[in-house]
Amino acid sequence: MHLSHYSYSVNRAIWKITRNFHKTCQHLSKSKVVLGIETSCDDTGAAVVNTEGQILGEALNSQTKIHVEHGGINPSTAKSLHIEQIKNVVTTALQRAGTTLQDLDAIAVTTEPGLAPCLGIGLGYAKELVAESGLPMIPIHHMQAHALTARLLEHIEFPFLVLLISGGHSILTVAQDVDRFLLIGRGLDTSPGDCLEKVARCLNLKSLPECQNLSGGAAIEMLAKGGDPKRFAFNAAQNRVPSCDFSFSGVRTQAETHIQKEREQEGISGESVISTVEDLCASLQYAITFQICRRLQRAFSYCELQGLLPENSTLVVSGGVASNQYIRQCLQQVCQMNSARLVCPPPKLCTDNGVMIAWNGIEKLRIGRGISSDPQSENYSPRSPIGEDVTEELFRLGLKIPRLKLEIQP
């Protein structure tokens, strides 16, 4: 073989190797883009997010107003509204992102936990899109997505502590990795958000002009600012149990019983409001906050005992109730006692949305885990724990914690 021809062949081979190497590097460094779909309850949400944490486009259709008018969430109504809205919501999110299905790297969809009829609509639509596009599907655990949303906005290393408090949940968990969680505290009955909503309804707060456009929880928070949090004692028996589990049904019953008694004493009927409404709101808010903080205090003690968190750890708080500024201030006090940093996503990302689903999809895509091998056979699960349950182990330890003192001014 002529030397020049040999040199050409070698150079050509080197060029091919170099070109393929650069192509591989470009592929690895290319920003991934994921569409997230959320229909676990009464919000139809979709969003497009990339690996840099940029929210490229999102859309949300809330059913809250309709369900409030009917006195609570009706699964059949919620399902019908999801069917009516899902195509438009997903299309709008893609349009706002300036993307098509061909631009995506995967589709993430909530499959657990939630209302069965609602989960089915989101999953069914995701399957249609996957069949049409050939894209990978990433099933998402709704509560794990809530727990990791803060990582979209801030640098938070694993492991960290998570408190999820909303109208449907009260959970304390340690996020050990993208797909690995320890459940250390759970709701045993009504959630804090549901407790606030039910008591607000019992108080007839919607009859007050300043509360007409507020949720029950927001109305109680506003009125509590003018009240005395020590006026009424709503004690939760759960506070004396050495666990991190939550129970708000007793607090709710005590508050509702007191309201009825005051209505009778004041001769109130119809939609009138009792004269001590501000004090009652402040006392209820304090009782709920105290229990949450007490559970959190024990969670920090348990994590320290078991070596589950690093020094100068992080607490992420999410869920609708996390928007309550009084509760946040008290949680901050507990964090300071434990040399921890408090991180709360903005209110719009604390409630259900497509962004958190897309971001959880990005997190799983990065590590190459949790991607469905057979999308069309995926199913939903209405009940699903966030992770390994260690609540009984924690209870058996009988951890004693110091008396909790909170600055209580609303």
N, C-alpha and C positions, 0 to 999 in steps of 0.2 A: 504493500500500500504506500502511495506517495505520502511523504511527511506532511505536506500542506493539507492533504485530504484528511490525514489522521488528526491533525491539529483542529481542523474544522469540526470533525466529528466529536472530539472531546469538548471543544468550546460549545457546540450545540447541546451536548448532554448537560454540561454545567448550566447553560442558559435555561434549559427546561427545568432542571432541579430548582434553580433560583426562582424562576417564575412560579412554579408550583408552591414553593415555600412562601413566597409573598402572598399568593392567593390564599393559602391556608391561614396566614397571619391576618389578612384582611377579613377572612370569614370569622376568625375567632374574636377579632376586635370589633366587628360590626355590631352596632347596637341592635339588640333584640327588641321586638315589639309584640306585645300581647294584648288581646281583647279580653276583658273581664265581663262576665254576665252575672247579675245578682237578682234572685227572685225568691229568697228564702221566707219572706213574710209579706209585708204590705208595701214594699218599694220595688219598682222595676228599674234597675240600674245597669248601665253599661259604661265602660271606659276603655281607652287605649293608652297604655303606659309603656315606656321603654326602660332599658336597663339603667339609664342615667337617672331614673326617678322622675322623668318629665311626664306630666299628664298631658298627652297630646290632644285628647278630646274626651268629653264625657257627657252623659245625659242621664236624667233621673226623672221618673214619674212617681210622685208620692201619692198614696191612697189615703193618707192620714185623715184629711177632712171628711171624706166619705165614711170612713169607719167610726170616727168620733160622733158623727150625726146619728149613727145606728147603735151607739153605746158599746162599741168594741169591735175587734177584728173578726169578721166572718170569713172563714177559709174559702167557702164557695164564691163569695163576692170577690175576694182577693184573687182567686184563680181566674175568674172571668176578666178582671181588669188587667191581669198580667197577659192573658191571651190577646186582649185588645191592644195593648201598648208595646209588647216586646219588640216586634219588628221595627216599629218607628223609633223606639229608644236606641236600639243597636245601630240602626241606619244613621241616626243623628250623631251618635258618638263617633262613628267612622267618618262621617262627613266633616265634623268639627276637627277631627285629627288629620284630615286630608289624606286618608288612607283607604285602601280597598282590602278585601280578604287576601289578595295576592301579596300585599305588603306585610302581612302578619307572619309571625313565627310560631304562634300557638293561640289556642282559645282556652281560657280558664273559665270555669263555671262552678257556682256553689252547688254542692251535692249533699251537704250535711252541715249541721242539723237545721231544722226548720219545719214549716208546715208542709206536709206531704203534697197536697195539690199544687202548691206554689213552687216547690222545688222541681216538680215534674215538668212545669212549663219551661223554666230556664234550661234544664237539662235537655229536654226535647228539642228546643230551638238550637242549642249548641250542637247537638248531634246532626241536625240538618246542615248547619254551616260547615261542620267537619266533613260530612259526606260530600258536600259541594266543592270544598277547597282542598281536601286531603291534608289539612293541617293537624298537628297533634292536639289532643285534648288533655287539659290538666284539671282533674277534679279538685275542688277546694273545700276545706272545712271552714265554715263561716266564722266560728269563734277564733280559730287560729289566724284567720285573715285580719280580724279586728286587732288581735294581739300584736301583729307584725306591722300594722299600718305606720306606726311611728318611725320605722326604719326607712320609710320612703322619704321622710323629711329630715331626719337627724342620724348621725352616726352612732349607732347603739350596738355594742358587741354582745354576743351571747356569752354566758347566760344572763337573763334579767328577769325581774319580777313583774307580773302583769295583773292589774285589777280591772275587770270588765264589769261595769255596772250600768244597767239599762232597764228598759221597760219589760224585758223578757229574761234577763240574766243577772246573776251576781256570781262572779267567778274569781278566784285567786289561783294563779298558776305561775310556774317557773318556765319560761321559754328557754330551753336548752339548745335548740337548733331550729332550723326552718320547719322541720317536721317532727320535732321531739319536745313534748311538754309534760310537766308534772302537775297534776291537779291537786292543790292543797286546801282549797276551800270552795264550796258550792252552795247554791241556794237550795234550802230545804222546802220552801213554800213560795209565797208571793215575792216578786222582785222589788227592789227599792223604787224603781220607776212606776210600777203598777200600784204600789202602796200610795205614792204621791198623787197619782191620777185619781184613784178611788176616793181618797180623802178630799181632794179638791172638788170632786163631784158631790160628795156628801155635804160640803160647805156651801154649795151653790155659787162657786166663785165666778162662773160664767155670767151671773147676773150683775156683777160689778163691771162698769164701763171700762175700767183700766185693765180688766182681765179677759175681755171678750175675745181677743185675738191671740191669747197665750195658751200654751198647753197647761195642763194641771200642775206639772212640776215647776214650770217657769212662773206661774201665778203664785204658787206657794213661796218660791224663792223671793219674789218681789215683795209680797206682803210681810214676809218674815223680817225684812229689814227694819220695819217699824215696831216689831214685837219683842217680848221678853222670852228668851229661850228656856228660862227656868220657871216660868209661870206654871206650867203643867208638866208632871213627870210621867212620861210614857216609857215604862221600863220593859226591856226585852229579856225574858228568861234566858235566851240564848247567850246573853253577855256573860253568864256564869259558867257556861260550858267550855271546857278547855280545848276548843277546836277552832278552826278558821271558817266553819260553815256559817251561812247567813239565814236568819229567819226574821221576816218583817210582818208576818200575819198578826202577831200579838200586838205590836205597835199600832197597826192599822185598826184592829178591833177596839183597842182602848180609845183611840182618837175618835172613831165613829160613835162609840157609846157616849163619850163626853159631849160630842156635838148634839146628839139627840137629847141628852139631858138638859143642855143649855137652851135648846130650842123650846123645850117644854117649859122651862123656868121663865124664859123671856116671852112666852106666848107667841112664838114665831111660826108662821105657816107659809106655804108656797115657796117662792124663790128668794125670800129674805135671807140675810146673812147675820149670824150671831155677832154680838158686840165685841167679843174677845177674839175675833178672827185672826188678827195679827199675832197675838200671843200664841194662839193655837198653832199657826203656821210655823212660827219660830221654834216652838217646843217640839213639833213633829220633825222639823228639819234637823234639829239638834239630836234627837233620839236616833234617827236614821244615820246621821253622820258619826255619832259616837260609836255605834255598833260597827260600822265600816272601818273606822280607825282602830278600834280594839282588835278586830280580826287581822288588820294589816300589821299591827304591832306584834301579834303572835306569829304571823307569817315571817316577819323579819327574824324573830328569835329562832324559829324552826330552821330557817335557811342557814343561819349562823351555826347552829348546832350540827347540821348535816353537811356543812361546807358547800352549799349549793350556789352561793353567790360570791363574787369577788369583793374585795374592799372597795369602798366608794361605788356601790352598786347603783343600778337604775331601776326606778319604778315607772312603768308605763300604765297610764290610766286612760281607758277608752269606754265608749258607750254613751248613750244619750244623757244619763245622769251625771256623767263626768263634766258636762257643760255647766253644772251648778258651781258658781264661783265660791260660795261658802264652803261647800264640800272640798273643793280644790285647796282652799286656804288651810283647812284642817289637815288634809292629807300632806300638805307641804310641811306642817309642823311635825308630823310623824316621821317624814323622810329626814328632816333635820336631826331628829333624835337618833336616827340610825345611819347618819352620814351618807344618805342616798340622794340621788338626783331624781327629781320628779319631771316626767315628760308627758304632756297631754297633747294629742293631735288637735288641730282646730276643730270647732264644733261640727262643721260640714263633713269631716272625715270620721267623727265619733259615731255617727249614725250610719245605717246601712247604705252602701253605695257600690258602684261598679269599680271605682278606683282601687279599693282594698283587695278586690278579687283579682284584678289585673296584676297588681303589685305582688300578691302572693304567688301568682303564676310566674312572674319574673323571678322571684326568689327560688322557686322550685326548678325552673328552667336553668338557672345558673349552676345549681348543684347536680342537675341531671337526675333528680328523683321525683317521684309522684306523677310521672307522665303516663297516661293510660296506654296500655298495650293493645286494648280492644275497646275503642270509644263507644261503639254501638251497643256493647253489652254492659256499659256502666249503669248503675242504678243509684237512686237517692236513699238517704237514711234520715228520717225525721228526728231520731234520737241518736246522739253520738257524743261521747265524752271528748273533751279537748285533748286528753292524753292519759298517761298512766295515773291511776287514782291512788294517792297515798293519804287520803283524808283519815282513814281508820288508824293507820300507823301514827299519824300526828296526834289523834285523839288519845291513843293509848299512852303516849308520852306524858300527858297531863301537864303540859308546860305552864308554869306560872309566870305571869308577866307583871311588871310594875304598874302601879295605879296610873291611869292615863289622865293627864290634865290638858285640856284644850282651851285656848283663848276663844271664848264662845260668842263674842259679839257678832251678830249676823252682818 
